[in-house]
């Protein structure tokens, strides 16, 4: 781009930025771009953001960052890309302003950059969805369930040598994850996603199906849907009743997508299993029944934390800025305004 360095505004407080960006990564961002940053230990208000956003080409935000109100967008005269800087890259945009902004800004062809992604890996007959070790831990723990009191589930596990079926829900923005399973010839991938065509599913190595068939035929059910008004309570009693004996339901998406009471009843009455990195409510109360069910495994929704997870956010941010402003290519994970309403 001409006219001097690209101007980048980092909205996240200093301590949050240092938690997610290595010093050398931040130095590289500052070297390549003209950076203005929030050096305080508090989140700015929308009014403060509106005062600072004029003249900026890119904005880095995170959890707790102020909503992009109508006034913010009116002052964003040069904004080319918005890079969420949080764990899952949710855009802090007030939904009541969204439609007006879409109409007003459509001709500007702005893009949003999101860090939402999914990593899947198969090791023997275990599966790892977004949230990394969640499914691996759950599946490795299943062998211990064979010795549960009364042997209730003793013979309900799929044999290690049989063909396994795997489904993934909500894969519109995580197609690359399915490709990682192609190397395993004994895995059939079922996919339910209302925003994917059969042809697109085939290209990803999956078979598009309806939600009921998916629950009835899958050995592993991995939920990756975003939480939107349409997906609240999407998975309920009907779906759990269709699951195979010994099947495993994995939720690393959002707790409110699942009817928690229905899940509890299913786990109490059927030989199925659940591996939950997210719950509703979250965290669960100390006396919640899910905590005491031997066929339910719960992790604390911190897979994105730690040295690897946090610092990867900074590296992805730098790469997105370089790709867009220096290489002139679409950053990985870039989305268009039209997709906003179906994202997490």
C-alpha positions in Angstrom: 0.0 0.0 0.0 1.2 3.5 -0.7 1.1 6.5 1.5 3.3 5.3 4.3 2.9 2.5 6.8 -0.4 0.8 7.5 -1.9 2.0 10.7 -3.0 -0.6 13.2 -5.0 0.0 16.4 -4.7 -2.6 19.2 -7.7 -2.2 21.5 -6.9 -5.0 24.0 -5.4 -3.9 27.4 -1.6 -4.3 27.7 -1.7 -7.3 30.0 -4.0 -9.2 27.7 -1.9 -8.4 24.7 1.3 -9.6 26.5 -0.5 -12.8 27.4 -1.3 -13.7 23.8 1.6 -12.1 21.8 5.3 -13.0 22.3 7.6 -10.0 22.7 9.3 -10.8 19.4 6.0 -11.1 17.6 4.8 -7.7 18.9 8.2 -6.2 17.9 7.7 -7.5 14.4 4.1 -6.0 14.2 5.4 -2.6 15.5 8.3 -2.7 13.0 6.1 -3.4 10.0 3.2 -1.2 10.9 2.4 2.1 12.6 0.8 0.8 15.8 -1.3 2.6 18.4 -2.1 0.4 21.4 -4.1 0.4 24.6 -1.4 0.7 27.2 -3.8 0.7 30.1 -5.1 -2.3 32.1 -8.8 -1.7 31.3 -11.0 -2.1 28.3 -11.8 1.1 26.3 -15.5 2.2 26.0 -17.1 2.4 22.6 -16.8 6.2 22.8 -13.1 5.9 23.4 -12.7 3.5 20.5 -14.7 5.9 18.3 -12.2 8.7 19.2 -9.2 6.6 18.2 -10.3 4.6 15.2 -10.1 7.4 12.6 -7.2 6.9 10.1 -6.7 3.2 11.1 -6.4 0.5 8.5 -6.8 -2.4 10.9 -8.1 -3.0 14.4 -7.1 -5.8 16.9 -9.7 -6.6 19.4 -10.4 -9.3 22.0 -12.8 -10.5 24.7 -14.1 -7.5 26.6 -13.3 -5.1 23.8 -16.0 -2.4 23.3 -18.8 -3.0 20.8 -18.4 -1.5 17.3 -21.3 0.9 17.6 -22.7 3.0 14.8 -20.5 5.9 15.9 -17.4 3.7 15.7 -18.2 2.7 12.2 -18.9 6.3 11.1 -15.4 7.2 12.3 -13.7 4.2 10.8 -12.8 6.0 7.6 -9.9 3.8 6.6 -10.6 0.5 8.2 -9.7 -2.4 5.8 -9.6 -5.4 8.2 -10.7 -6.1 11.7 -8.8 -8.8 13.5 -10.4 -10.3 16.6 -7.7 -10.9 19.1 -9.5 -13.2 21.5 -9.6 -17.0 22.1 -12.3 -17.7 19.5 -12.3 -14.3 17.6 -15.9 -13.3 18.4 -16.6 -9.9 16.8 -17.7 -7.4 19.5 -20.3 -5.8 17.2 -23.6 -4.7 18.6 -26.2 -6.8 16.7 -28.8 -4.1 16.7 -26.4 -2.0 14.6 -25.4 -4.8 12.3 -28.1 -4.5 9.6 -27.7 -0.7 9.4 -24.0 -1.1 9.1 -24.3 -3.8 6.4 -26.5 -1.6 4.3 -24.3 1.5 4.8 -20.9 -0.3 4.3 -21.7 -2.9 1.7 -20.2 -1.0 -1.1 -16.9 -0.7 0.8 -16.4 -4.5 0.6 -14.9 -4.8 4.0 -13.7 -8.1 5.4 -13.6 -9.4 8.9 -10.7 -11.6 10.0 -11.6 -14.3 12.5 -9.4 -16.7 14.3 -12.1 -19.4 14.8 -10.8 -22.7 13.7 -10.9 -26.4 14.4 -8.1 -28.9 14.7 -9.0 -32.6 14.2 -6.6 -35.5 14.5 -7.3 -39.2 14.6 -5.0 -41.4 16.8 -6.1 -45.1 16.6 -9.9 -44.7 17.1 -9.8 -41.5 19.1 -10.8 -38.1 17.8 -9.7 -34.6 18.6 -11.9 -31.6 17.8 -11.6 -27.9 18.5 -10.5 -27.9 22.1 -7.7 -30.3 21.4 -7.2 -32.8 24.1 -10.9 -32.9 25.0 -11.9 -35.9 22.9 -8.6 -37.7 23.4 -9.0 -37.6 27.1 -12.6 -38.7 27.0 -11.9 -41.6 24.7 -8.8 -42.7 26.6 -11.0 -42.7 29.8 -13.6 -45.0 28.3 -11.5 -48.1 29.0 -12.0 -47.3 32.7 -15.7 -47.3 32.2 -15.6 -51.1 31.5 -15.2 -51.7 35.2 -18.0 -49.4 36.4 -20.2 -50.8 39.1 -22.6 -53.4 37.7 -20.8 -53.5 34.3 -23.7 -51.5 32.9 -21.7 -50.4 29.8 -19.2 -53.3 29.7 -20.1 -54.6 26.2 -21.4 -51.4 24.6 -18.1 -50.1 23.2 -17.4 -50.3 19.4 -14.7 -52.8 18.7 -11.4 -51.3 17.8 -11.3 -53.1 14.5 -14.7 -52.1 13.2 -15.4 -49.2 10.9 -16.2 -46.0 12.7 -18.5 -43.2 11.6 -17.7 -39.7 12.5 -19.8 -36.6 12.1 -19.0 -32.9 12.4 -21.7 -30.3 12.9 -21.2 -26.7 11.8 -18.3 -27.1 9.5 -18.9 -24.2 7.1 -15.7 -22.4 8.4 -13.7 -25.5 9.4 -13.6 -27.5 6.2 -9.8 -28.0 6.5 -10.3 -30.1 9.6 -12.2 -32.8 7.7 -9.3 -33.2 5.3 -7.1 -34.4 8.1 -9.2 -37.5 8.5 -8.9 -38.6 4.9 -5.7 -40.6 5.6 -7.7 -43.0 7.7 -9.5 -45.3 5.3 -11.7 -46.8 8.0 -13.4 -43.5 8.9 -16.6 -42.4 7.3 -17.4 -38.8 7.9 -21.0 -37.6 8.1 -21.8 -33.9 8.0 -24.8 -31.9 8.9 -24.5 -28.2 7.9 -27.3 -26.2 6.4 -24.8 -23.9 4.7 -22.9 -26.6 2.9 -24.0 -28.3 -0.4 -23.6 -32.0 -1.1 -20.9 -31.2 -3.7 -19.0 -29.1 -1.1 -19.3 -31.9 1.4 -17.9 -34.4 -1.1 -15.0 -32.2 -1.8 -14.2 -32.2 2.0 -14.4 -36.0 2.1 -17.7 -36.0 3.9 -21.3 -37.2 3.3 -23.9 -34.6 3.8 -26.9 -35.9 5.8 -29.7 -34.7 8.1 -29.2 -34.3 11.8 -31.3 -37.3 12.8 -29.4 -39.7 10.5 -26.2 -38.3 11.8 -27.0 -39.0 15.4 -28.4 -42.4 14.6 -25.4 -43.7 12.5 -22.4 -42.0 14.1 -20.0 -43.6 16.7 -18.5 -40.2 17.5 -20.6 -37.0 17.3 -18.6 -33.8 17.5 -20.4 -30.5 17.7 -18.9 -27.4 16.1 -21.9 -25.1 15.6 -21.7 -21.4 16.5 -24.1 -20.1 19.2 -26.7 -18.0 17.5 -30.4 -17.4 18.2 -31.2 -20.3 15.8 -28.9 -22.8 17.4 -29.9 -22.3 21.1 -31.2 -25.7 22.3 -30.7 -27.3 18.8 -29.6 -30.6 20.2 -32.1 -32.2 22.5 -33.9 -35.4 23.7 -34.8 -36.6 20.2 -31.2 -36.6 19.1 -29.8 -38.4 22.2 -32.5 -41.1 21.9 -31.2 -41.9 18.4 -27.6 -42.5 19.4 -26.0 -45.9 19.2 -25.2 -47.8 22.4 -21.6 -46.8 23.3 -21.6 -43.7 21.0 -19.8 -40.6 22.2 -21.2 -37.1 22.1 -18.5 -34.4 22.1 -19.3 -30.7 22.6 -16.5 -28.2 22.2 -18.8 -25.5 20.7 -21.1 -23.8 23.2 -23.1 -25.2 26.1 -26.4 -23.5 25.2 -26.6 -25.3 21.9 -27.5 -28.4 23.9 -30.6 -29.0 26.0 -28.7 -29.8 29.2 -31.6 -31.4 31.0 -32.2 -33.7 28.0 -28.5 -34.7 28.0 -28.6 -35.5 31.7 -31.6 -37.7 31.3 -30.0 -39.5 28.3 -26.8 -40.2 30.2 -28.7 -41.4 33.2 -30.8 -43.9 31.2 -28.8 -44.9 28.2 -25.4 -46.5 27.6 -24.0 -43.5 25.8 -21.1 -41.1 26.7 -20.5 -37.4 26.7 -17.3 -35.4 26.6 -17.9 -31.8 27.4 -15.5 -28.9 27.2 -18.5 -26.5 27.4 -21.7 -26.6 29.5 -24.8 -24.7 30.3 -24.5 -23.1 32.8 -20.7 -22.6 32.7 -19.2 -23.4 35.1 -21.5 -26.0 36.4 -22.7 -25.6 40.0 -20.9 -28.0 42.4 -23.9 -30.2 42.8 -25.0 -30.4 39.1 -25.8 -34.0 38.1 -23.4 -34.0 35.1 -20.5 -33.8 37.6 -21.5 -37.2 39.1 -22.3 -39.3 36.0 -19.7 -41.9 35.3 -20.3 -41.7 31.6 -19.8 -37.9 31.4 -16.3 -36.4 31.1 -15.9 -32.6 31.6 -12.9 -30.4 30.9 -12.6 -26.8 32.0 -12.8 -25.0 28.6 -9.2 -23.9 28.7 -7.7 -25.7 25.7 -6.8 -22.5 24.0 -4.8 -21.3 27.0 -1.2 -22.0 27.8 2.0 -21.3 25.9 0.9 -22.9 22.6 -2.7 -21.7 22.5 -2.2 -18.1 23.6 0.9 -17.3 21.6 -0.5 -18.8 18.4 -3.1 -16.0 18.5 -0.3 -13.4 18.2 1.4 -15.3 15.4 -1.8 -15.7 13.5 -2.5 -11.9 13.9 0.9 -11.0 12.4 0.4 -13.4 9.5 -3.1 -12.0 8.8 -1.7 -8.4 8.7 1.2 -9.4 6.5 -1.0 -11.4 4.1 -3.5 -8.7 3.7 -1.4 -5.5 3.6 2.0 -6.7 2.3 1.2 -9.8 0.2 -2.2 -8.6 -1.1 -3.8 -11.9 -0.4 -6.9 -12.9 1.5 -6.0 -13.8 5.0 -6.8 -17.4 6.1 -10.3 -17.4 7.8 -11.4 -14.0 6.3 -15.2 -13.7 6.1 -17.6 -11.4 4.3 -20.3 -9.3 5.9 -23.0 -11.6 4.6 -21.7 -14.4 6.8 -21.8 -12.4 10.0 -25.1 -13.6 11.3 -24.2 -17.3 11.1 -20.9 -17.0 13.0 -20.2 -17.5 16.7 
